[in-house]
Amino acid sequence: MKKSKSKDISEDYSFAYSTNASYNPFEALAVLANSTDDGNETNDKNVVELHYEIKGRNGKPVTIVRNLPASMDLEQTASELKKVLSTGGSIKDGEIVLQGNCRKGVANWFATKKIKTKNVGG
């Protein structure tokens, strides 16, 4: 049987000392935490997700466009995508469902609008 080691406090914590009396490490950590949180939120909001699914659709592939910017009209965007890609589709639960695997065409269309896309699945 192994005995569990008792840890000394010096193994659990690391200390940093500064000769600058006005330096506060907690302020630097707070600034760092705030800057990374804001960056992740804005990136997630601005990236349109292009999903590829077959499951539950009788073996037929579909492209699902999710996470559209709030400024875009869902019906107008779906209509334009269907015309440009010459494919059928619909709007369901706030998402655009297009027939077939047309993620490249959708990504190109959003690139002309200067909106970032991300492929998800398949």
MILUM-587890 format. One line per field, with one value per atom (N, C-alpha, C): residue in one letter; atom name; x, y, z negated. Coordinates in Angstrom, 3 decimals. Atoms other than C-alpha are relative to their C-alpha. Layout:
BEGIN
type: [a|...] $
atom: [CA|...] $
X: [X|...] $
Y: [Y|...] $
Z: [Z|...] $
***
This chain:
BEGIN
type: [m|m|m|k|k|k|k|k|k|s|s|s|k|k|k|s|s|s|k|k|k|d|d|d|i|i|i|s|s|s|e|e|e|d|d|d|y|y|y|s|s|s|f|f|f|a|a|a|y|y|y|s|s|s|t|t|t|n|n|n|a|a|a|s|s|s|y|y|y|n|n|n|p|p|p|f|f|f|e|e|e|a|a|a|l|l|l|a|a|a|v|v|v|l|l|l|a|a|a|n|n|n|s|s|s|t|t|t|d|d|d|d|d|d|g|g|g|n|n|n|e|e|e|t|t|t|n|n|n|d|d|d|k|k|k|n|n|n|v|v|v|v|v|v|e|e|e|l|l|l|h|h|h|y|y|y|e|e|e|i|i|i|k|k|k|g|g|g|r|r|r|n|n|n|g|g|g|k|k|k|p|p|p|v|v|v|t|t|t|i|i|i|v|v|v|r|r|r|n|n|n|l|l|l|p|p|p|a|a|a|s|s|s|m|m|m|d|d|d|l|l|l|e|e|e|q|q|q|t|t|t|a|a|a|s|s|s|e|e|e|l|l|l|k|k|k|k|k|k|v|v|v|l|l|l|s|s|s|t|t|t|g|g|g|g|g|g|s|s|s|i|i|i|k|k|k|d|d|d|g|g|g|e|e|e|i|i|i|v|v|v|l|l|l|q|q|q|g|g|g|n|n|n|c|c|c|r|r|r|k|k|k|g|g|g|v|v|v|a|a|a|n|n|n|w|w|w|f|f|f|a|a|a|t|t|t|k|k|k|k|k|k|i|i|i|k|k|k|t|t|t|k|k|k|n|n|n|v|v|v|g|g|g|g|g|g] $
atom: [N|CA|C|N|CA|C|N|CA|C|N|CA|C|N|CA|C|N|CA|C|N|CA|C|N|CA|C|N|CA|C|N|CA|C|N|CA|C|N|CA|C|N|CA|C|N|CA|C|N|CA|C|N|CA|C|N|CA|C|N|CA|C|N|CA|C|N|CA|C|N|CA|C|N|CA|C|N|CA|C|N|CA|C|N|CA|C|N|CA|C|N|CA|C|N|CA|C|N|CA|C|N|CA|C|N|CA|C|N|CA|C|N|CA|C|N|CA|C|N|CA|C|N|CA|C|N|CA|C|N|CA|C|N|CA|C|N|CA|C|N|CA|C|N|CA|C|N|CA|C|N|CA|C|N|CA|C|N|CA|C|N|CA|C|N|CA|C|N|CA|C|N|CA|C|N|CA|C|N|CA|C|N|CA|C|N|CA|C|N|CA|C|N|CA|C|N|CA|C|N|CA|C|N|CA|C|N|CA|C|N|CA|C|N|CA|C|N|CA|C|N|CA|C|N|CA|C|N|CA|C|N|CA|C|N|CA|C|N|CA|C|N|CA|C|N|CA|C|N|CA|C|N|CA|C|N|CA|C|N|CA|C|N|CA|C|N|CA|C|N|CA|C|N|CA|C|N|CA|C|N|CA|C|N|CA|C|N|CA|C|N|CA|C|N|CA|C|N|CA|C|N|CA|C|N|CA|C|N|CA|C|N|CA|C|N|CA|C|N|CA|C|N|CA|C|N|CA|C|N|CA|C|N|CA|C|N|CA|C|N|CA|C|N|CA|C|N|CA|C|N|CA|C|N|CA|C|N|CA|C|N|CA|C|N|CA|C|N|CA|C|N|CA|C|N|CA|C|N|CA|C|N|CA|C|N|CA|C|N|CA|C|N|CA|C|N|CA|C|N|CA|C|N|CA|C|N|CA|C|N|CA|C|N|CA|C|N|CA|C|N|CA|C|N|CA|C] $
X: [0.822|0.000|0.861|-0.718|1.167|-0.582|0.448|1.023|-0.181|0.189|-0.395|0.937|-0.925|2.038|-0.777|0.601|1.166|0.682|-0.546|1.590|0.282|-0.358|3.335|-0.680|0.672|1.716|0.811|-0.839|4.669|-0.197|0.258|3.724|-1.311|1.315|0.158|-0.070|0.095|0.774|1.338|-1.220|3.278|-0.148|0.021|4.140|0.921|-0.848|5.513|0.148|-0.272|7.126|0.431|-0.385|7.563|0.572|-0.568|9.698|-0.796|0.846|7.140|-1.143|1.014|4.913|-1.401|1.323|2.083|-0.559|0.439|1.847|-1.033|1.049|-1.364|-0.260|0.174|-1.405|-1.464|1.412|-5.160|-0.640|0.500|-5.812|0.375|-0.453|-3.755|-0.809|0.808|-5.676|-1.419|1.360|-9.024|-0.065|-0.038|-8.064|0.125|-0.183|-6.902|-1.283|1.242|-10.109|-1.083|1.018|-12.325|0.269|-0.313|-10.487|-0.254|0.235|-10.711|-1.481|1.434|-14.416|-0.668|0.620|-15.363|0.341|-0.420|-13.375|-0.750|0.697|-15.050|-1.460|1.408|-18.562|-0.213|0.198|-18.152|0.315|-0.318|-16.525|-1.130|1.080|-19.339|-1.242|1.189|-22.000|0.136|-0.198|-20.457|0.249|-0.326|-19.729|-1.273|1.159|-22.479|0.429|-0.331|-22.508|-0.717|0.554|-23.015|0.067|0.078|-24.178|-0.366|0.302|-24.316|-0.639|0.699|-26.878|-0.654|0.723|-28.308|-1.007|0.782|-29.715|-1.432|1.393|-33.501|-0.636|0.524|-33.989|-0.055|0.136|-34.344|1.231|-1.241|-30.690|0.327|-0.240|-30.933|0.795|-0.824|-28.236|-0.650|0.469|-29.158|1.084|-0.868|-27.243|-0.875|0.762|-28.497|0.847|-0.689|-27.523|-0.528|0.380|-27.528|0.837|-0.736|-26.433|0.168|-0.044|-27.293|0.022|0.025|-26.653|-1.432|1.354|-29.724|-0.407|0.309|-29.468|-0.506|0.421|-30.189|-1.432|1.369|-33.776|0.059|-0.097|-34.198|-0.655|0.721|-36.775|0.688|-0.667|-34.948|1.324|-1.267|-31.614|-0.234|0.311|-33.179|-0.382|0.430|-34.781|1.191|-1.172|-31.515|0.909|-0.856|-29.542|-0.580|0.633|-32.077|0.122|-0.118|-31.952|1.434|-1.406|-28.157|0.484|-0.477|-27.602|-0.881|0.950|-30.547|-0.389|0.395|-31.788|-1.250|1.174|-34.852|0.397|-0.283|-35.127|-1.171|1.048|-37.175|0.613|-0.400|-37.029|-0.706|0.566|-37.534|0.685|-0.517|-37.087|1.106|-0.989|-35.132|1.280|-1.164|-32.713|-0.397|0.241|-32.373|0.441|-0.295|-32.546|0.009|-0.148|-31.223|0.232|-0.143|-31.410|1.395|-1.315|-28.087|1.140|-1.198|-24.553|0.518|-0.388|-24.081|0.723|-0.704|-21.844|1.012|-0.986|-19.182|-0.668|0.726|-21.696|-0.541|0.514|-23.254|1.148|-1.163|-19.798|0.481|-0.398|-18.920|-0.972|1.012|-22.203|0.180|-0.218|-21.572|1.326|-1.290|-17.959|-0.172|0.249|-19.269|-0.674|0.657|-21.319|0.919|-1.008|-18.153|-0.458|0.425|-19.633|0.773|-0.792|-17.481|-0.913|0.746|-18.678|0.894|-0.720|-17.705|-0.744|0.613|-18.364|-0.083|0.211|-19.836|-0.605|0.530|-20.385|0.409|-0.274|-19.701|1.199] $
Y: [-1.193|0.000|1.249|-1.258|3.443|0.964|-1.046|6.173|1.273|-1.265|9.430|1.041|-1.033|12.250|1.174|-1.230|15.208|1.149|-1.100|18.311|1.189|-1.213|21.312|1.160|-1.145|24.680|0.574|-0.537|25.657|-0.763|0.769|22.907|0.404|-0.358|24.168|1.417|-1.402|27.875|0.511|-0.653|29.968|1.492|-1.408|33.464|0.764|-0.885|36.330|1.298|-1.224|39.308|1.070|-1.121|42.731|1.094|-1.121|45.633|1.274|-1.147|48.034|0.016|-0.056|49.101|0.243|-0.309|50.300|-1.134|1.109|46.992|-0.845|0.847|45.081|-1.130|1.091|41.628|-0.326|0.316|41.309|0.904|-0.888|44.333|-0.536|0.546|42.779|-1.239|1.195|39.505|0.374|-0.421|41.325|0.550|-0.542|43.190|-1.127|1.141|39.956|-0.817|0.780|38.112|0.725|-0.763|40.911|0.042|-0.088|41.144|-1.327|1.287|37.395|-0.323|0.259|37.213|0.770|-0.809|40.063|-0.528|0.501|38.588|-1.248|1.241|35.186|0.256|-0.259|36.615|0.608|-0.641|38.826|-0.966|0.955|36.042|-0.993|0.964|33.600|0.620|-0.641|36.140|0.293|-0.411|37.071|-1.151|1.124|33.578|-0.797|0.783|31.882|-1.461|1.425|28.102|-0.694|0.772|25.846|-1.470|1.395|22.410|-0.893|1.012|19.293|-1.172|1.096|16.656|-0.928|1.005|13.451|-0.697|0.774|11.833|0.543|-0.367|11.854|0.606|-0.595|12.956|-1.024|1.084|9.600|-0.123|0.142|9.647|1.135|-1.129|12.964|1.085|-1.016|15.550|1.378|-1.380|19.057|0.867|-0.996|22.192|0.891|-0.828|24.071|1.214|-1.255|27.726|0.506|-0.428|28.730|1.204|-1.088|31.683|1.202|-1.168|34.398|1.283|-1.284|38.013|0.516|-0.503|39.732|1.035|-1.035|42.456|-0.575|0.611|39.976|-0.509|0.511|39.214|-1.471|1.442|35.443|-0.431|0.407|35.096|0.500|-0.560|37.386|-0.718|0.715|35.652|-1.388|1.339|32.217|0.064|-0.148|33.404|0.246|-0.292|34.840|-1.221|1.194|31.705|-1.051|0.999|29.444|0.376|-0.444|31.549|-0.129|0.035|31.820|-1.433|1.385|28.110|-0.930|0.802|26.882|-1.278|1.142|24.640|0.347|-0.205|24.183|0.170|-0.147|24.907|0.620|-0.581|26.294|0.633|-0.566|28.124|-0.807|0.819|26.036|0.349|-0.321|27.102|1.048|-1.072|30.229|-0.384|0.462|28.294|-0.173|0.205|28.068|-1.413|1.371|24.495|-0.045|0.075|24.017|-1.435|1.364|20.828|-0.217|0.355|19.128|0.570|-0.495|19.739|1.199|-1.203|23.323|0.987|-0.866|24.640|0.912|-0.845|25.907|1.214|-1.101|27.994|0.990|-0.870|29.348|0.812|-0.696|30.202|1.098|-1.014|32.042|1.181|-1.059|33.979|0.895|-0.788|35.052|0.758|-0.688|35.947|1.296|-1.232|38.476|1.052|-0.909|39.988|0.352|-0.225|40.019|-0.508|0.678|37.631|-1.303|1.218|34.839|-1.206|1.242|31.238|-1.074|1.111|28.015|-1.280|1.293|24.447|-0.844|0.850|22.155|-1.306|1.312|18.416|-0.443|0.624|16.034|0.479] $
Z: [0.000|0.000|0.000|-0.052|0.876|-1.018|0.902|-1.664|0.812|-0.702|-0.455|-0.579|0.427|-0.587|-0.560|0.504|-2.690|0.713|-0.779|-0.635|-0.901|0.685|-1.958|0.714|-0.622|-1.327|1.148|-1.075|0.856|1.303|-1.220|3.339|0.661|-0.523|3.731|0.556|-0.372|4.139|0.489|-0.429|5.983|-0.274|0.348|4.884|0.927|-0.783|6.897|-0.773|0.735|5.277|0.979|-0.834|6.775|-0.880|0.741|5.672|0.238|-0.286|7.143|-1.005|1.056|4.232|0.569|-0.553|6.516|0.870|-0.852|8.445|-0.727|0.553|7.814|0.999|-0.967|9.471|0.271|-0.197|9.009|1.043|-1.048|11.225|1.376|-1.280|14.007|0.372|-0.274|13.680|0.400|-0.328|13.771|1.425|-1.358|16.941|1.013|-0.898|18.564|0.120|-0.018|17.602|0.785|-0.728|18.949|1.484|-1.427|22.263|0.700|-0.652|22.976|0.066|-0.025|22.060|1.118|-1.047|24.381|1.381|-1.300|27.263|0.400|-0.321|27.056|0.334|-0.254|26.915|1.380|-1.295|29.951|1.134|-1.055|31.983|0.191|-0.115|31.187|0.637|-0.535|32.103|1.491|-1.383|35.451|0.961|-0.864|36.799|0.301|-0.427|38.818|0.101|-0.005|38.328|1.149|-1.110|41.360|-0.371|0.432|40.220|1.180|-1.012|42.394|-0.728|0.665|41.392|1.011|-0.772|42.801|-0.912|0.966|39.673|-0.140|0.182|39.397|1.236|-1.226|43.008|1.133|-0.957|44.733|0.907|-0.742|45.830|0.941|-0.903|47.657|-0.727|0.672|46.874|0.044|0.057|45.777|-0.622|0.604|44.882|-0.867|0.926|41.824|-0.361|0.295|41.364|-1.336|1.351|37.688|-0.419|0.646|35.576|0.935|-0.883|38.096|-0.825|0.705|37.065|-0.108|0.235|35.657|1.048|-0.987|38.300|1.323|-1.262|41.131|-0.107|-0.068|42.131|0.413|-0.210|41.951|1.314|-1.216|44.743|1.264|-1.175|47.157|0.261|-0.144|46.499|0.576|-0.507|47.073|1.474|-1.391|50.301|0.924|-0.824|51.637|0.127|-0.051|50.717|0.935|-0.859|52.445|1.479|-1.391|55.614|0.501|-0.409|55.707|0.177|-0.028|55.024|0.824|-0.780|57.120|-0.730|0.817|54.366|-0.792|0.824|52.227|-1.451|1.414|48.570|-0.723|0.814|45.728|-1.245|1.282|42.419|-1.078|1.062|39.302|-1.314|1.336|35.669|0.042|-0.072|36.613|0.710|-0.756|38.839|1.458|-1.423|42.604|0.352|-0.408|43.930|1.521|-1.451|47.481|0.427|-0.490|49.520|0.567|-0.530|50.259|-0.833|0.666|49.089|0.791|-0.727|50.234|-0.910|0.951|47.454|0.679|-0.690|49.880|0.637|-0.631|51.797|-1.022|1.054|48.609|-0.606|0.560|47.224|0.943|-0.981|50.455|0.006|0.011|50.328|-1.221|1.209|46.728|0.067|-0.141|47.626|0.795|-0.755|50.167|-0.879|0.957|47.312|-1.165|1.051|45.128|-1.357|1.233|42.550|-0.087|0.190|41.123|-0.170|0.138|41.320|-0.582|0.577|39.618|0.348|-0.317|40.876|-1.259|1.168|38.226|0.484|-0.356|38.689|1.396|-1.289|41.573|0.678] $
***
